[in-house]
Amino acid sequence: MVRELQASFKEMLLENDWLEESTRKKALKKADEMLSLIGYPDFIQNPEDLDEYYKLHEKAITAFTYVNVLHADMKAKSMVASAHHYLNIEPNDTYAQIVTKTSRWAMEHSFRKLVEPVKRTEFGASASTVNAFYSSLKNAVVAPGPSLLHWVDQSEQQM
């Protein structure tokens, strides 16, 4: 599907007469370099990589602390001081504890991205994202798992 999209786009670029040749070459190169992120990230199938994804990094906590010192947010600073090293959900945790831990992890995960190089192969979509989309920042077509499923309506007609 993505390869067909790339081929159609390249064909359109070659047929257009309003593009300068230098611009056409750059656009064709960009089309060749387009990523296709389909289904789910590869790291999900590797336990060590999955642990690393959910691990809280010292650099992220440092960036988080720095930003919150700038804003004098005492509550957030105290949250950093008590941060776990992993997203550690326990069987006896209450709903409120799970939400707090998950929110803390998500915030620290976002701050981790500030101190690490950009990963073009990162999906950047949640598991609940249903439709495929094009990311201009990554030059990638992203089709998360749910967008690949066949849906059935109430009359059991496949969509």
Phi and psi in radians as a Rosetta constraint file:
Dihedral C 1 N 2 CA 2 C 2 CIRCULARHARMONIC -1.183 0.35
Dihedral N 2 CA 2 C 2 N 3 CIRCULARHARMONIC -0.692 0.35
Dihedral C 2 N 3 CA 3 C 3 CIRCULARHARMONIC -1.104 0.35
Dihedral N 3 CA 3 C 3 N 4 CIRCULARHARMONIC -0.653 0.35
Dihedral C 3 N 4 CA 4 C 4 CIRCULARHARMONIC -1.158 0.35
Dihedral N 4 CA 4 C 4 N 5 CIRCULARHARMONIC -0.676 0.35
Dihedral C 4 N 5 CA 5 C 5 CIRCULARHARMONIC -1.098 0.35
Dihedral N 5 CA 5 C 5 N 6 CIRCULARHARMONIC -0.777 0.35
Dihedral C 5 N 6 CA 6 C 6 CIRCULARHARMONIC -1.077 0.35
Dihedral N 6 CA 6 C 6 N 7 CIRCULARHARMONIC -0.794 0.35
Dihedral C 6 N 7 CA 7 C 7 CIRCULARHARMONIC -1.076 0.35
Dihedral N 7 CA 7 C 7 N 8 CIRCULARHARMONIC -0.742 0.35
Dihedral C 7 N 8 CA 8 C 8 CIRCULARHARMONIC -1.122 0.35
Dihedral N 8 CA 8 C 8 N 9 CIRCULARHARMONIC -0.729 0.35
Dihedral C 8 N 9 CA 9 C 9 CIRCULARHARMONIC -1.125 0.35
Dihedral N 9 CA 9 C 9 N 10 CIRCULARHARMONIC -0.762 0.35
Dihedral C 9 N 10 CA 10 C 10 CIRCULARHARMONIC -1.130 0.35
Dihedral N 10 CA 10 C 10 N 11 CIRCULARHARMONIC -0.681 0.35
Dihedral C 10 N 11 CA 11 C 11 CIRCULARHARMONIC -1.086 0.35
Dihedral N 11 CA 11 C 11 N 12 CIRCULARHARMONIC -0.752 0.35
Dihedral C 11 N 12 CA 12 C 12 CIRCULARHARMONIC -1.086 0.35
Dihedral N 12 CA 12 C 12 N 13 CIRCULARHARMONIC -0.726 0.35
Dihedral C 12 N 13 CA 13 C 13 CIRCULARHARMONIC -1.090 0.35
Dihedral N 13 CA 13 C 13 N 14 CIRCULARHARMONIC -0.698 0.35
Dihedral C 13 N 14 CA 14 C 14 CIRCULARHARMONIC -1.227 0.35
Dihedral N 14 CA 14 C 14 N 15 CIRCULARHARMONIC -0.515 0.35
Dihedral C 14 N 15 CA 15 C 15 CIRCULARHARMONIC -1.439 0.35
Dihedral N 15 CA 15 C 15 N 16 CIRCULARHARMONIC -0.444 0.35
Dihedral C 15 N 16 CA 16 C 16 CIRCULARHARMONIC -1.222 0.35
Dihedral N 16 CA 16 C 16 N 17 CIRCULARHARMONIC 2.323 0.35
Dihedral C 16 N 17 CA 17 C 17 CIRCULARHARMONIC -1.752 0.35
Dihedral N 17 CA 17 C 17 N 18 CIRCULARHARMONIC -0.066 0.35
Dihedral C 17 N 18 CA 18 C 18 CIRCULARHARMONIC -1.555 0.35
Dihedral N 18 CA 18 C 18 N 19 CIRCULARHARMONIC -0.146 0.35
Dihedral C 18 N 19 CA 19 C 19 CIRCULARHARMONIC -1.495 0.35
Dihedral N 19 CA 19 C 19 N 20 CIRCULARHARMONIC 2.418 0.35
Dihedral C 19 N 20 CA 20 C 20 CIRCULARHARMONIC -1.238 0.35
Dihedral N 20 CA 20 C 20 N 21 CIRCULARHARMONIC 2.667 0.35
Dihedral C 20 N 21 CA 21 C 21 CIRCULARHARMONIC -1.057 0.35
Dihedral N 21 CA 21 C 21 N 22 CIRCULARHARMONIC -0.690 0.35
Dihedral C 21 N 22 CA 22 C 22 CIRCULARHARMONIC -1.136 0.35
Dihedral N 22 CA 22 C 22 N 23 CIRCULARHARMONIC -0.674 0.35
Dihedral C 22 N 23 CA 23 C 23 CIRCULARHARMONIC -1.188 0.35
Dihedral N 23 CA 23 C 23 N 24 CIRCULARHARMONIC -0.718 0.35
Dihedral C 23 N 24 CA 24 C 24 CIRCULARHARMONIC -1.042 0.35
Dihedral N 24 CA 24 C 24 N 25 CIRCULARHARMONIC -0.774 0.35
Dihedral C 24 N 25 CA 25 C 25 CIRCULARHARMONIC -1.071 0.35
Dihedral N 25 CA 25 C 25 N 26 CIRCULARHARMONIC -0.747 0.35
Dihedral C 25 N 26 CA 26 C 26 CIRCULARHARMONIC -1.146 0.35
Dihedral N 26 CA 26 C 26 N 27 CIRCULARHARMONIC -0.702 0.35
Dihedral C 26 N 27 CA 27 C 27 CIRCULARHARMONIC -1.166 0.35
Dihedral N 27 CA 27 C 27 N 28 CIRCULARHARMONIC -0.687 0.35
Dihedral C 27 N 28 CA 28 C 28 CIRCULARHARMONIC -1.142 0.35
Dihedral N 28 CA 28 C 28 N 29 CIRCULARHARMONIC -0.684 0.35
Dihedral C 28 N 29 CA 29 C 29 CIRCULARHARMONIC -1.112 0.35
Dihedral N 29 CA 29 C 29 N 30 CIRCULARHARMONIC -0.756 0.35
Dihedral C 29 N 30 CA 30 C 30 CIRCULARHARMONIC -1.088 0.35
Dihedral N 30 CA 30 C 30 N 31 CIRCULARHARMONIC -0.710 0.35
Dihedral C 30 N 31 CA 31 C 31 CIRCULARHARMONIC -1.097 0.35
Dihedral N 31 CA 31 C 31 N 32 CIRCULARHARMONIC -0.683 0.35
Dihedral C 31 N 32 CA 32 C 32 CIRCULARHARMONIC -1.150 0.35
Dihedral N 32 CA 32 C 32 N 33 CIRCULARHARMONIC -0.546 0.35
Dihedral C 32 N 33 CA 33 C 33 CIRCULARHARMONIC -1.581 0.35
Dihedral N 33 CA 33 C 33 N 34 CIRCULARHARMONIC 0.050 0.35
Dihedral C 33 N 34 CA 34 C 34 CIRCULARHARMONIC -1.100 0.35
Dihedral N 34 CA 34 C 34 N 35 CIRCULARHARMONIC 2.301 0.35
Dihedral C 34 N 35 CA 35 C 35 CIRCULARHARMONIC -1.505 0.35
Dihedral N 35 CA 35 C 35 N 36 CIRCULARHARMONIC 2.693 0.35
Dihedral C 35 N 36 CA 36 C 36 CIRCULARHARMONIC -2.168 0.35
Dihedral N 36 CA 36 C 36 N 37 CIRCULARHARMONIC 2.008 0.35
Dihedral C 36 N 37 CA 37 C 37 CIRCULARHARMONIC -1.866 0.35
Dihedral N 37 CA 37 C 37 N 38 CIRCULARHARMONIC 1.744 0.35
Dihedral C 37 N 38 CA 38 C 38 CIRCULARHARMONIC -2.026 0.35
Dihedral N 38 CA 38 C 38 N 39 CIRCULARHARMONIC 2.332 0.35
Dihedral C 38 N 39 CA 39 C 39 CIRCULARHARMONIC 1.499 0.35
Dihedral N 39 CA 39 C 39 N 40 CIRCULARHARMONIC -1.533 0.35
Dihedral C 39 N 40 CA 40 C 40 CIRCULARHARMONIC -2.752 0.35
Dihedral N 40 CA 40 C 40 N 41 CIRCULARHARMONIC 2.788 0.35
Dihedral C 40 N 41 CA 41 C 41 CIRCULARHARMONIC -1.124 0.35
Dihedral N 41 CA 41 C 41 N 42 CIRCULARHARMONIC 2.558 0.35
Dihedral C 41 N 42 CA 42 C 42 CIRCULARHARMONIC -1.076 0.35
Dihedral N 42 CA 42 C 42 N 43 CIRCULARHARMONIC -0.556 0.35
Dihedral C 42 N 43 CA 43 C 43 CIRCULARHARMONIC -1.113 0.35
Dihedral N 43 CA 43 C 43 N 44 CIRCULARHARMONIC -0.310 0.35
Dihedral C 43 N 44 CA 44 C 44 CIRCULARHARMONIC -1.089 0.35
Dihedral N 44 CA 44 C 44 N 45 CIRCULARHARMONIC -0.494 0.35
Dihedral C 44 N 45 CA 45 C 45 CIRCULARHARMONIC -1.528 0.35
Dihedral N 45 CA 45 C 45 N 46 CIRCULARHARMONIC -0.062 0.35
Dihedral C 45 N 46 CA 46 C 46 CIRCULARHARMONIC -1.972 0.35
Dihedral N 46 CA 46 C 46 N 47 CIRCULARHARMONIC 1.968 0.35
Dihedral C 46 N 47 CA 47 C 47 CIRCULARHARMONIC -0.979 0.35
Dihedral N 47 CA 47 C 47 N 48 CIRCULARHARMONIC -0.688 0.35
Dihedral C 47 N 48 CA 48 C 48 CIRCULARHARMONIC -1.160 0.35
Dihedral N 48 CA 48 C 48 N 49 CIRCULARHARMONIC -0.759 0.35
Dihedral C 48 N 49 CA 49 C 49 CIRCULARHARMONIC -1.140 0.35
Dihedral N 49 CA 49 C 49 N 50 CIRCULARHARMONIC -0.642 0.35
Dihedral C 49 N 50 CA 50 C 50 CIRCULARHARMONIC -1.149 0.35
Dihedral N 50 CA 50 C 50 N 51 CIRCULARHARMONIC -0.753 0.35
Dihedral C 50 N 51 CA 51 C 51 CIRCULARHARMONIC -1.061 0.35
Dihedral N 51 CA 51 C 51 N 52 CIRCULARHARMONIC -0.736 0.35
Dihedral C 51 N 52 CA 52 C 52 CIRCULARHARMONIC -1.096 0.35
Dihedral N 52 CA 52 C 52 N 53 CIRCULARHARMONIC -0.667 0.35
Dihedral C 52 N 53 CA 53 C 53 CIRCULARHARMONIC -1.079 0.35
Dihedral N 53 CA 53 C 53 N 54 CIRCULARHARMONIC -0.724 0.35
Dihedral C 53 N 54 CA 54 C 54 CIRCULARHARMONIC -1.566 0.35
Dihedral N 54 CA 54 C 54 N 55 CIRCULARHARMONIC -0.046 0.35
Dihedral C 54 N 55 CA 55 C 55 CIRCULARHARMONIC -1.299 0.35
Dihedral N 55 CA 55 C 55 N 56 CIRCULARHARMONIC 2.499 0.35
Dihedral C 55 N 56 CA 56 C 56 CIRCULARHARMONIC -1.605 0.35
Dihedral N 56 CA 56 C 56 N 57 CIRCULARHARMONIC 2.248 0.35
Dihedral C 56 N 57 CA 57 C 57 CIRCULARHARMONIC -1.710 0.35
Dihedral N 57 CA 57 C 57 N 58 CIRCULARHARMONIC 2.549 0.35
Dihedral C 57 N 58 CA 58 C 58 CIRCULARHARMONIC -1.023 0.35
Dihedral N 58 CA 58 C 58 N 59 CIRCULARHARMONIC -0.689 0.35
Dihedral C 58 N 59 CA 59 C 59 CIRCULARHARMONIC -1.079 0.35
Dihedral N 59 CA 59 C 59 N 60 CIRCULARHARMONIC -0.693 0.35
Dihedral C 59 N 60 CA 60 C 60 CIRCULARHARMONIC -1.158 0.35
Dihedral N 60 CA 60 C 60 N 61 CIRCULARHARMONIC -0.732 0.35
Dihedral C 60 N 61 CA 61 C 61 CIRCULARHARMONIC -1.142 0.35
Dihedral N 61 CA 61 C 61 N 62 CIRCULARHARMONIC -0.664 0.35
Dihedral C 61 N 62 CA 62 C 62 CIRCULARHARMONIC -1.106 0.35
Dihedral N 62 CA 62 C 62 N 63 CIRCULARHARMONIC -0.801 0.35
Dihedral C 62 N 63 CA 63 C 63 CIRCULARHARMONIC -1.092 0.35
Dihedral N 63 CA 63 C 63 N 64 CIRCULARHARMONIC -0.715 0.35
Dihedral C 63 N 64 CA 64 C 64 CIRCULARHARMONIC -1.078 0.35
Dihedral N 64 CA 64 C 64 N 65 CIRCULARHARMONIC -0.787 0.35
Dihedral C 64 N 65 CA 65 C 65 CIRCULARHARMONIC -1.106 0.35
Dihedral N 65 CA 65 C 65 N 66 CIRCULARHARMONIC -0.793 0.35
Dihedral C 65 N 66 CA 66 C 66 CIRCULARHARMONIC -1.027 0.35
Dihedral N 66 CA 66 C 66 N 67 CIRCULARHARMONIC -0.848 0.35
Dihedral C 66 N 67 CA 67 C 67 CIRCULARHARMONIC -1.075 0.35
Dihedral N 67 CA 67 C 67 N 68 CIRCULARHARMONIC -0.721 0.35
Dihedral C 67 N 68 CA 68 C 68 CIRCULARHARMONIC -1.312 0.35
Dihedral N 68 CA 68 C 68 N 69 CIRCULARHARMONIC -0.458 0.35
Dihedral C 68 N 69 CA 69 C 69 CIRCULARHARMONIC -1.154 0.35
Dihedral N 69 CA 69 C 69 N 70 CIRCULARHARMONIC -0.714 0.35
Dihedral C 69 N 70 CA 70 C 70 CIRCULARHARMONIC -1.029 0.35
Dihedral N 70 CA 70 C 70 N 71 CIRCULARHARMONIC -0.643 0.35
Dihedral C 70 N 71 CA 71 C 71 CIRCULARHARMONIC -1.653 0.35
Dihedral N 71 CA 71 C 71 N 72 CIRCULARHARMONIC 0.039 0.35
Dihedral C 71 N 72 CA 72 C 72 CIRCULARHARMONIC 0.894 0.35
Dihedral N 72 CA 72 C 72 N 73 CIRCULARHARMONIC 0.803 0.35
Dihedral C 72 N 73 CA 73 C 73 CIRCULARHARMONIC -1.681 0.35
Dihedral N 73 CA 73 C 73 N 74 CIRCULARHARMONIC 1.612 0.35
Dihedral C 73 N 74 CA 74 C 74 CIRCULARHARMONIC -1.112 0.35
Dihedral N 74 CA 74 C 74 N 75 CIRCULARHARMONIC -0.650 0.35
Dihedral C 74 N 75 CA 75 C 75 CIRCULARHARMONIC -1.098 0.35
Dihedral N 75 CA 75 C 75 N 76 CIRCULARHARMONIC -0.794 0.35
Dihedral C 75 N 76 CA 76 C 76 CIRCULARHARMONIC -1.161 0.35
Dihedral N 76 CA 76 C 76 N 77 CIRCULARHARMONIC -0.658 0.35
Dihedral C 76 N 77 CA 77 C 77 CIRCULARHARMONIC -1.109 0.35
Dihedral N 77 CA 77 C 77 N 78 CIRCULARHARMONIC -0.688 0.35
Dihedral C 77 N 78 CA 78 C 78 CIRCULARHARMONIC -1.211 0.35
Dihedral N 78 CA 78 C 78 N 79 CIRCULARHARMONIC -0.498 0.35
Dihedral C 78 N 79 CA 79 C 79 CIRCULARHARMONIC -1.120 0.35
Dihedral N 79 CA 79 C 79 N 80 CIRCULARHARMONIC -0.691 0.35
Dihedral C 79 N 80 CA 80 C 80 CIRCULARHARMONIC -1.118 0.35
Dihedral N 80 CA 80 C 80 N 81 CIRCULARHARMONIC -0.718 0.35
Dihedral C 80 N 81 CA 81 C 81 CIRCULARHARMONIC -1.049 0.35
Dihedral N 81 CA 81 C 81 N 82 CIRCULARHARMONIC -0.529 0.35
Dihedral C 81 N 82 CA 82 C 82 CIRCULARHARMONIC -1.812 0.35
Dihedral N 82 CA 82 C 82 N 83 CIRCULARHARMONIC 0.305 0.35
Dihedral C 82 N 83 CA 83 C 83 CIRCULARHARMONIC -1.131 0.35
Dihedral N 83 CA 83 C 83 N 84 CIRCULARHARMONIC 2.475 0.35
Dihedral C 83 N 84 CA 84 C 84 CIRCULARHARMONIC -1.426 0.35
Dihedral N 84 CA 84 C 84 N 85 CIRCULARHARMONIC 2.888 0.35
Dihedral C 84 N 85 CA 85 C 85 CIRCULARHARMONIC -1.534 0.35
Dihedral N 85 CA 85 C 85 N 86 CIRCULARHARMONIC -0.213 0.35
Dihedral C 85 N 86 CA 86 C 86 CIRCULARHARMONIC -2.459 0.35
Dihedral N 86 CA 86 C 86 N 87 CIRCULARHARMONIC 2.849 0.35
Dihedral C 86 N 87 CA 87 C 87 CIRCULARHARMONIC -1.245 0.35
Dihedral N 87 CA 87 C 87 N 88 CIRCULARHARMONIC 1.745 0.35
Dihedral C 87 N 88 CA 88 C 88 CIRCULARHARMONIC -1.951 0.35
Dihedral N 88 CA 88 C 88 N 89 CIRCULARHARMONIC 1.491 0.35
Dihedral C 88 N 89 CA 89 C 89 CIRCULARHARMONIC -1.569 0.35
Dihedral N 89 CA 89 C 89 N 90 CIRCULARHARMONIC 2.154 0.35
Dihedral C 89 N 90 CA 90 C 90 CIRCULARHARMONIC -1.734 0.35
Dihedral N 90 CA 90 C 90 N 91 CIRCULARHARMONIC 2.639 0.35
Dihedral C 90 N 91 CA 91 C 91 CIRCULARHARMONIC -1.007 0.35
Dihedral N 91 CA 91 C 91 N 92 CIRCULARHARMONIC -0.539 0.35
Dihedral C 91 N 92 CA 92 C 92 CIRCULARHARMONIC -1.618 0.35
Dihedral N 92 CA 92 C 92 N 93 CIRCULARHARMONIC 0.071 0.35
Dihedral C 92 N 93 CA 93 C 93 CIRCULARHARMONIC -1.130 0.35
Dihedral N 93 CA 93 C 93 N 94 CIRCULARHARMONIC 2.500 0.35
Dihedral C 93 N 94 CA 94 C 94 CIRCULARHARMONIC -1.360 0.35
Dihedral N 94 CA 94 C 94 N 95 CIRCULARHARMONIC 2.929 0.35
Dihedral C 94 N 95 CA 95 C 95 CIRCULARHARMONIC -1.015 0.35
Dihedral N 95 CA 95 C 95 N 96 CIRCULARHARMONIC -0.758 0.35
Dihedral C 95 N 96 CA 96 C 96 CIRCULARHARMONIC -1.081 0.35
Dihedral N 96 CA 96 C 96 N 97 CIRCULARHARMONIC -0.693 0.35
Dihedral C 96 N 97 CA 97 C 97 CIRCULARHARMONIC -1.152 0.35
Dihedral N 97 CA 97 C 97 N 98 CIRCULARHARMONIC -0.716 0.35
Dihedral C 97 N 98 CA 98 C 98 CIRCULARHARMONIC -1.113 0.35
Dihedral N 98 CA 98 C 98 N 99 CIRCULARHARMONIC -0.782 0.35
Dihedral C 98 N 99 CA 99 C 99 CIRCULARHARMONIC -1.089 0.35
Dihedral N 99 CA 99 C 99 N 100 CIRCULARHARMONIC -0.752 0.35
Dihedral C 99 N 100 CA 100 C 100 CIRCULARHARMONIC -1.100 0.35
Dihedral N 100 CA 100 C 100 N 101 CIRCULARHARMONIC -0.828 0.35
Dihedral C 100 N 101 CA 101 C 101 CIRCULARHARMONIC -1.109 0.35
Dihedral N 101 CA 101 C 101 N 102 CIRCULARHARMONIC -0.738 0.35
Dihedral C 101 N 102 CA 102 C 102 CIRCULARHARMONIC -1.158 0.35
Dihedral N 102 CA 102 C 102 N 103 CIRCULARHARMONIC -0.742 0.35
Dihedral C 102 N 103 CA 103 C 103 CIRCULARHARMONIC -1.105 0.35
Dihedral N 103 CA 103 C 103 N 104 CIRCULARHARMONIC -0.747 0.35
Dihedral C 103 N 104 CA 104 C 104 CIRCULARHARMONIC -1.075 0.35
Dihedral N 104 CA 104 C 104 N 105 CIRCULARHARMONIC -0.799 0.35
Dihedral C 104 N 105 CA 105 C 105 CIRCULARHARMONIC -1.078 0.35
Dihedral N 105 CA 105 C 105 N 106 CIRCULARHARMONIC -0.785 0.35
Dihedral C 105 N 106 CA 106 C 106 CIRCULARHARMONIC -1.072 0.35
Dihedral N 106 CA 106 C 106 N 107 CIRCULARHARMONIC -0.714 0.35
Dihedral C 106 N 107 CA 107 C 107 CIRCULARHARMONIC -1.154 0.35
Dihedral N 107 CA 107 C 107 N 108 CIRCULARHARMONIC -0.802 0.35
Dihedral C 107 N 108 CA 108 C 108 CIRCULARHARMONIC -1.185 0.35
Dihedral N 108 CA 108 C 108 N 109 CIRCULARHARMONIC -0.588 0.35
Dihedral C 108 N 109 CA 109 C 109 CIRCULARHARMONIC -1.104 0.35
Dihedral N 109 CA 109 C 109 N 110 CIRCULARHARMONIC -0.713 0.35
Dihedral C 109 N 110 CA 110 C 110 CIRCULARHARMONIC -1.113 0.35
Dihedral N 110 CA 110 C 110 N 111 CIRCULARHARMONIC -0.740 0.35
Dihedral C 110 N 111 CA 111 C 111 CIRCULARHARMONIC -1.198 0.35
Dihedral N 111 CA 111 C 111 N 112 CIRCULARHARMONIC -0.522 0.35
Dihedral C 111 N 112 CA 112 C 112 CIRCULARHARMONIC -1.046 0.35
Dihedral N 112 CA 112 C 112 N 113 CIRCULARHARMONIC -0.628 0.35
Dihedral C 112 N 113 CA 113 C 113 CIRCULARHARMONIC -1.146 0.35
Dihedral N 113 CA 113 C 113 N 114 CIRCULARHARMONIC -0.378 0.35
Dihedral C 113 N 114 CA 114 C 114 CIRCULARHARMONIC -1.252 0.35
Dihedral N 114 CA 114 C 114 N 115 CIRCULARHARMONIC -0.455 0.35
Dihedral C 114 N 115 CA 115 C 115 CIRCULARHARMONIC -1.922 0.35
Dihedral N 115 CA 115 C 115 N 116 CIRCULARHARMONIC 0.060 0.35
Dihedral C 115 N 116 CA 116 C 116 CIRCULARHARMONIC -2.022 0.35
Dihedral N 116 CA 116 C 116 N 117 CIRCULARHARMONIC 2.706 0.35
Dihedral C 116 N 117 CA 117 C 117 CIRCULARHARMONIC -1.098 0.35
Dihedral N 117 CA 117 C 117 N 118 CIRCULARHARMONIC 2.644 0.35
Dihedral C 117 N 118 CA 118 C 118 CIRCULARHARMONIC -1.143 0.35
Dihedral N 118 CA 118 C 118 N 119 CIRCULARHARMONIC 2.378 0.35
Dihedral C 118 N 119 CA 119 C 119 CIRCULARHARMONIC -1.874 0.35
Dihedral N 119 CA 119 C 119 N 120 CIRCULARHARMONIC 1.837 0.35
Dihedral C 119 N 120 CA 120 C 120 CIRCULARHARMONIC -1.093 0.35
Dihedral N 120 CA 120 C 120 N 121 CIRCULARHARMONIC -0.456 0.35
Dihedral C 120 N 121 CA 121 C 121 CIRCULARHARMONIC -1.519 0.35
Dihedral N 121 CA 121 C 121 N 122 CIRCULARHARMONIC 0.028 0.35
Dihedral C 121 N 122 CA 122 C 122 CIRCULARHARMONIC -1.322 0.35
Dihedral N 122 CA 122 C 122 N 123 CIRCULARHARMONIC 2.301 0.35
Dihedral C 122 N 123 CA 123 C 123 CIRCULARHARMONIC -1.089 0.35
Dihedral N 123 CA 123 C 123 N 124 CIRCULARHARMONIC -0.804 0.35
Dihedral C 123 N 124 CA 124 C 124 CIRCULARHARMONIC 1.244 0.35
Dihedral N 124 CA 124 C 124 N 125 CIRCULARHARMONIC 0.334 0.35
Dihedral C 124 N 125 CA 125 C 125 CIRCULARHARMONIC -2.300 0.35
Dihedral N 125 CA 125 C 125 N 126 CIRCULARHARMONIC 2.533 0.35
Dihedral C 125 N 126 CA 126 C 126 CIRCULARHARMONIC -1.365 0.35
Dihedral N 126 CA 126 C 126 N 127 CIRCULARHARMONIC 2.915 0.35
Dihedral C 126 N 127 CA 127 C 127 CIRCULARHARMONIC -1.120 0.35
Dihedral N 127 CA 127 C 127 N 128 CIRCULARHARMONIC -0.359 0.35
Dihedral C 127 N 128 CA 128 C 128 CIRCULARHARMONIC -1.574 0.35
Dihedral N 128 CA 128 C 128 N 129 CIRCULARHARMONIC 0.003 0.35
Dihedral C 128 N 129 CA 129 C 129 CIRCULARHARMONIC -1.205 0.35
Dihedral N 129 CA 129 C 129 N 130 CIRCULARHARMONIC 2.150 0.35
Dihedral C 129 N 130 CA 130 C 130 CIRCULARHARMONIC -1.682 0.35
Dihedral N 130 CA 130 C 130 N 131 CIRCULARHARMONIC -0.627 0.35
Dihedral C 130 N 131 CA 131 C 131 CIRCULARHARMONIC -1.729 0.35
Dihedral N 131 CA 131 C 131 N 132 CIRCULARHARMONIC 2.602 0.35
Dihedral C 131 N 132 CA 132 C 132 CIRCULARHARMONIC -1.272 0.35
Dihedral N 132 CA 132 C 132 N 133 CIRCULARHARMONIC 2.727 0.35
Dihedral C 132 N 133 CA 133 C 133 CIRCULARHARMONIC -2.690 0.35
Dihedral N 133 CA 133 C 133 N 134 CIRCULARHARMONIC 2.878 0.35
Dihedral C 133 N 134 CA 134 C 134 CIRCULARHARMONIC -1.814 0.35
Dihedral N 134 CA 134 C 134 N 135 CIRCULARHARMONIC 2.248 0.35
Dihedral C 134 N 135 CA 135 C 135 CIRCULARHARMONIC -1.752 0.35
Dihedral N 135 CA 135 C 135 N 136 CIRCULARHARMONIC 1.916 0.35
Dihedral C 135 N 136 CA 136 C 136 CIRCULARHARMONIC -1.234 0.35
Dihedral N 136 CA 136 C 136 N 137 CIRCULARHARMONIC -0.483 0.35
Dihedral C 136 N 137 CA 137 C 137 CIRCULARHARMONIC -1.175 0.35
Dihedral N 137 CA 137 C 137 N 138 CIRCULARHARMONIC -0.578 0.35
Dihedral C 137 N 138 CA 138 C 138 CIRCULARHARMONIC -1.845 0.35
Dihedral N 138 CA 138 C 138 N 139 CIRCULARHARMONIC -0.103 0.35
Dihedral C 138 N 139 CA 139 C 139 CIRCULARHARMONIC 0.890 0.35
Dihedral N 139 CA 139 C 139 N 140 CIRCULARHARMONIC 1.006 0.35
Dihedral C 139 N 140 CA 140 C 140 CIRCULARHARMONIC -2.474 0.35
Dihedral N 140 CA 140 C 140 N 141 CIRCULARHARMONIC 2.494 0.35
Dihedral C 140 N 141 CA 141 C 141 CIRCULARHARMONIC -1.633 0.35
Dihedral N 141 CA 141 C 141 N 142 CIRCULARHARMONIC 2.156 0.35
Dihedral C 141 N 142 CA 142 C 142 CIRCULARHARMONIC -1.971 0.35
Dihedral N 142 CA 142 C 142 N 143 CIRCULARHARMONIC 2.159 0.35
Dihedral C 142 N 143 CA 143 C 143 CIRCULARHARMONIC -2.224 0.35
Dihedral N 143 CA 143 C 143 N 144 CIRCULARHARMONIC 1.538 0.35
Dihedral C 143 N 144 CA 144 C 144 CIRCULARHARMONIC -1.083 0.35
Dihedral N 144 CA 144 C 144 N 145 CIRCULARHARMONIC 2.801 0.35
Dihedral C 144 N 145 CA 145 C 145 CIRCULARHARMONIC -0.753 0.35
Dihedral N 145 CA 145 C 145 N 146 CIRCULARHARMONIC -0.893 0.35
Dihedral C 145 N 146 CA 146 C 146 CIRCULARHARMONIC -1.046 0.35
Dihedral N 146 CA 146 C 146 N 147 CIRCULARHARMONIC -0.452 0.35
Dihedral C 146 N 147 CA 147 C 147 CIRCULARHARMONIC -1.273 0.35
Dihedral N 147 CA 147 C 147 N 148 CIRCULARHARMONIC -0.201 0.35
Dihedral C 147 N 148 CA 148 C 148 CIRCULARHARMONIC -1.643 0.35
Dihedral N 148 CA 148 C 148 N 149 CIRCULARHARMONIC -0.141 0.35
Dihedral C 148 N 149 CA 149 C 149 CIRCULARHARMONIC -1.403 0.35
Dihedral N 149 CA 149 C 149 N 150 CIRCULARHARMONIC 2.655 0.35
Dihedral C 149 N 150 CA 150 C 150 CIRCULARHARMONIC -1.611 0.35
Dihedral N 150 CA 150 C 150 N 151 CIRCULARHARMONIC 2.203 0.35
Dihedral C 150 N 151 CA 151 C 151 CIRCULARHARMONIC -1.629 0.35
Dihedral N 151 CA 151 C 151 N 152 CIRCULARHARMONIC 2.604 0.35
Dihedral C 151 N 152 CA 152 C 152 CIRCULARHARMONIC -2.144 0.35
Dihedral N 152 CA 152 C 152 N 153 CIRCULARHARMONIC 2.268 0.35
Dihedral C 152 N 153 CA 153 C 153 CIRCULARHARMONIC -1.519 0.35
Dihedral N 153 CA 153 C 153 N 154 CIRCULARHARMONIC -3.041 0.35
Dihedral C 153 N 154 CA 154 C 154 CIRCULARHARMONIC -1.061 0.35
Dihedral N 154 CA 154 C 154 N 155 CIRCULARHARMONIC -0.552 0.35
Dihedral C 154 N 155 CA 155 C 155 CIRCULARHARMONIC -1.504 0.35
Dihedral N 155 CA 155 C 155 N 156 CIRCULARHARMONIC 0.195 0.35
Dihedral C 155 N 156 CA 156 C 156 CIRCULARHARMONIC 1.095 0.35
Dihedral N 156 CA 156 C 156 N 157 CIRCULARHARMONIC 0.521 0.35
Dihedral C 156 N 157 CA 157 C 157 CIRCULARHARMONIC -1.587 0.35
Dihedral N 157 CA 157 C 157 N 158 CIRCULARHARMONIC 2.278 0.35
Dihedral C 157 N 158 CA 158 C 158 CIRCULARHARMONIC -1.263 0.35
Dihedral N 158 CA 158 C 158 N 159 CIRCULARHARMONIC 2.402 0.35
